[in-house]
Amino acid sequence: MEELLMKVAHAMNVQFAKRNKYGVRSYYICAHGSDAKITVFARGNSAFEPLPLNITIRNINLIIYYRFKCYILKLLRKKDQKRKAVWKGFNVSLARAVEKEAEGFDIVHTWEWIPETIQVLKRKNPEVKIIRDVVVNRFYEYYSGTPITEENKLVDYFFCPSAFSTERLISWGIPPSKIFEIPFGVDCDLYKPHEKEERPVRFCFSGGVSRRKGVDSLLRVWKRLNLKDAELHLYGTIREDVKEDLAGARNVICHGFVPLPDELPKNHVYVFPSTLEGSAKSVYEALACGLPVITTPDSGSIVRDGIEGYIVPPGDDDALYVAIKNLYEDERKRAEFGENARKRALEYTWERYARAVWDAYRKSMGLIK
């Protein structure tokens, strides 16, 4: 690997750990950047392995005013207001934390919209490159309510994980020249195929069991199919908006939170009819377990229609019906798609993701074309 003479900062309003969606990506990026000096600003550190000497973790504690405000909002059970207060508090607290170090960073890669912090960084060091990681529809991503056109004024480059996300960014007015499309990865040693029972045919879903994830459509189709010798396994928290849809659904097993590396391989087909994602990590995990996948274009997945599974329009019950029925009836197709799924996942490791990120860093700095 070509030598990287960079000082990079990561900023995230979560713990630096492999168990959350921002922390896991930062973790693998840091692990690959052995020739760079990396500072991670996070809300705590619970990384599973010893960190290399070139990585420094800075815990960002909310200033007292925001800690008190969040405590009061928690008592009042105002969840959305509390989350917005946490976001604002992180932004202000981070701005204070980076002020003394701002001149030393070449790149600041942030998973949050941090306008106060960016203004401090740019004032101290106009040459610093600000990279904004955009994962999914912005309404679900954070609580600032800032139009992305305003972000565009302060951000140098945007990272996104899929063609679906790229199209959204461009439709919001972001120039294609400012976008790096970098698909996510999966741990193929952790998620892998296991031996399974042939019957019943097990279909499964993992994630927030909600209408945004298309579970209402999935349950309508499941009732309509009324398959014999088949089960639908739901892994994740059941949201209020689908509890009514669950009523009367036969052979549906709700598991809650379970160890997915152990549970996913027990199934035969993964169904993820989401209406809105950046690039769902659960789909990568299912592919790594060798499961055929039925999903939508809006999931931002790496699944190819007719190769690793089927792509159906979001909310199209008829198309979802046909896809599930086909894979229920055709054992050979399940085996073919499943074999292709594992091969596809092996092309998208976290190491590949980290290499692509470092290449993007170098391009943003003008070190390579």
N, C-alpha and C positions, 0 to 999 in steps of 0.2 A: 504493500500500500504506500502510495506517495505520501511524503511527510506533510503533516498538517500543522502549520504554525498559527494556530488560532486560539482565542480565548472565547469560549461559548458559555452562555447562560441559558438555563431552562427555567421557566416560571409556570407553576401549576398550583391551583387551589385545592390540591388533594395531597395524599401521602405519596412519597417516592417509593413505590412498591410494585411488584409484579401483579398485584391483585386488583388494580383498578385501571380504567381504560387509558388515562393519561400517564400514570406512573409506569405502566408496563412498556409503553413506547419510549419514554425517556430512559428507562432502565437499559433497554437494548441499544439505544443510540449511544448512551454513555459507555457501555461495555465495549463498543466497537471503536470508540474514539481514543485509542491509546496514545496518539501523538498530539492530542489537544488538551488544553486546560479547561475543565468543565466545572461550572458552579451550578448547583441545582437549588432553586428557591422553591420550597414546598411547605405544606402544612404538617410536616412530620416525616419520619423516615422509618420504614420497616422493610427495607430490602432484604432478600433472603440470603444473600451471599456477601462475603467481604468485598468492599469496594476497592477498586484500583487507587493508587496514590494520587492520580491526576484528577480525581473527582472530589469535590467538596460539597457537602450538604448544608444548606442554611435553612433552619426552621423559621418560618414566618408566623409569628404569633400576632393575632389581631390586637391593635391598640385597645386600651382599657375601655374607651367610649364604645367601641363596636362590640367588645366582649359583653359589656353590660346590656347593650341594646339587644343583642342576639339572645341573651339569657331571658330578658323580659318577653321577647316575642315568642320564645319557646314555651314559657309559662302560659302565654295567651293562646297557644296553639295556632299561631299564624305562620304556617310553614313556608309559604311563598315569600312573605315579607322577611322572614328570617334568612332564607337563602339569598335574597337580594342584599340584605345587610351584610352577610358573610362575604359576598362577592365584592361589595363596595369596601368593606374593611380590609380585605386581602389586597385590593388595589392600592389603597392609601398606605397600608403597612409596608407593602413591597416597595413603594416609591421611596419611603424613608430608608429602607434597608439597602437599596442599590445606590443611593446618592454618592456614597464615598467610593464606590467601586466602578461607577458608570464609565469612566474614561478607559477602563481596562478591557472592556468587552468588544469583540469584533462582531459577534452575532448574539442576539437575544431571541430565543425560540419560545414563544408563549402559547399556552393552551387556553388562555383567558384573554378577554379584551381588557387591557390595563392602561387606559389613556394617561393617567397621572404618572405612572411609571415610565411610559414611553417618552413623555414630555421631558422628564428628568434626564433620561438617557440621551435624548437628542440634544438637549441643551448642553450637557457635559461633553458629549462626543458625537458631533454631527455625522461622522462616518459610520457609526454603528448600524448594522443591518437588522431590522425588526422582521421576524418571520412569525406569522400568525397561523396557527394550526386550526383549520375549520373542519369539523368532523361531520356535522349533520345540520339539518334545518336549524337556523339560528334561534328560533323561538324556544326550542328545547335545550339549547346549548348553554345559555346563561341569561341573566336577568337585567342586563343593562338597558335593553331597548334601543340601543344605538343603531342607526342605519349603517349598513356595511359601506355605503359611500363615504361616511365619516371616518370609518376605520381605514379605508383606502388612502386617506390623506396622510396617515401616520405610518402605515405598514408598507414595508418594501416588497415583501413576497408573501404569498399564501400557500400553505401546504394543504392538500386535500387527498382523500384516499381512493376516489373512484371517478369514472366518467360521469356518473350521475351528479356527483358533487361539483365537478368541473363545470358542467353545463349550468348548474344553479349559480355558481359564482359569476360566470360570464353573463348570465341573464340579469344578475344584480348589478352589472356594470363594472366588474373587475376585468382589466385587460388580460388576455391570455398570456402575455409575456410575463406577468407577475404571478403565474400559477405553476406550482410543481405538483403533479399528480403522482402520489406515491402510495400504492396499495399497502395494506397492513400485512402482518405475518401471523404465524401460528407455531407453537411448539409441537413438532411432529413426533417427538419422543414421549411427550406427555399424553397427547391425543393420538390414539392409534387404534386400528381395528382389533377386535377380540372375537373369539368364537361366540356364537349366539344360537339360541333355539330357532328352529325353522318356523314354528308356529307358536302363538298367533303372530300375524304380520304386525309389527309394531311401527307406527308412525309417531313422530315426536316433534316437539317445539321447545325451544329454551329462550329465556329472556323475560322481560316484563310482559306478563300475560294481559294484554290490553288491546283495545281497538286500534290504536296507532300501529301496533304490530300486526294487524290484520287477523287477530284471533277470532273476532266476531264472524268474519267471513269463513274462517276455517271451521268453526263450530256449526255454522249453518250447513255447510257442505257435508260435514261429518254426519249430522243427523239425516240429511237427505240420502247419503250413500247407504247408511245402515248396513255396513259390511259385516259379514259373518267371519268369525275367527280373526278379528283384527282389533287392535287397541290404539288409542291416542294418548300419549304420555306428554304432559305439560310440566316443564321444569321452570320454576320461577314464581315470583309473587303474583297472586291473582289480584288484578285491579278491580275496583268497583264497577267500572263500565262494562265488564264482560260477565259479571256474576249472573245476570239475568240470562245471558246467552248460554251459560253452562247448564241451566235448568233443563232437564229432560234428555241430556246428551248421554248416550249409552257407551259403555266401555271407554270412558275417559278417566284417566288416573292423574290426579294433581299431586305433584311431589314437593312443591316448594323448592327451597334451596338444598341441593344435594351435590356431592362431588361429581361434576360432569365428566371428567376423564374416565370415571368408572361406569357412569350411567349411559352416556351417549352411545358407546359401542354395542349396547344390548339391543339397540333398535335397528330397524331395516331401512327406514326412509326418514329424512329430516324435512319438515315443512315450515317455511318461514315467509308468510305472505305479507310482509310489512309494507306499509304505505309510505314510510319515510325513514331513511337511514343515510349515514355517510358511507359506511361499509361495515356491516355487522360482523363483529368478531366471532359470534356464535356460528355463522355460516362457515368460516374458516375452520373452526373446531370440528364441525360435522364432517366437512370434507376430509380432514385429517383422520377421522375415525372410519373413513371408507363408506360414508352414507351417501346415497343419491340425494340430491337436494331439489326441492320444489320451492321456488322463490319468485320475486318480482324484480323488474328493472330498478325500482325505487329502493331496493335493499343495498344497492351499490356493491353487489357481490362479484366475485371472480368466476361464478358459475357460467358455463356456456350451454345454451339451450340445445338439448339433444345429445350432449356429450357427458356432462356430470349430473344432469338432471333436466328439469323443465323450468323455463321462465314464463310466468303468466302475468297478465296485467293486474295491478293491485285492485282489489274489490271486485274482481270478475269471478263470481261464484261458479259460473258454468265452466270456465277454463280450469279453475282449481279442481272442480269435480272430475273432469276428464283426466287431469294429470295424476290425481290420487288413485283413481280407478285403474288407470293404465299400470301404475307401479304395483298396485295390489295384485293385479291379475298376472303380470308378466315377471316371473321370477328371474328369467334370463336377463331381462332389461335391468332389473335391480342389481344383479351381479355385475353387468357391464358398466353401468353408471357408477357403482360403488368402487370398482377397480380404477376407473378414470378419476374419481373423486380424490382418492388417496394420492395418485400421481400429480394431480393439480395442486394439492396442498403442499407437496414436497417442493414445488416451484416457488412457494411463497413462505419461506421461513423468516423468522425475525432477523436472522443475519442478513438476508437479502434486503429486508426493509432498512436496516441500519446502514448498509452500504449505500443504498439509494439516497438516504438522508444526508450522509456525509458528502456525496457527490453534489447534492443540491446546495449544501453549505459552500462548497468550493466554487461552484458556479456563481452563487450570489456574491462572493467575494472577488470574482473575476480571476480566480486561480486556474480554472479550466473553462473551456467553452462548452 
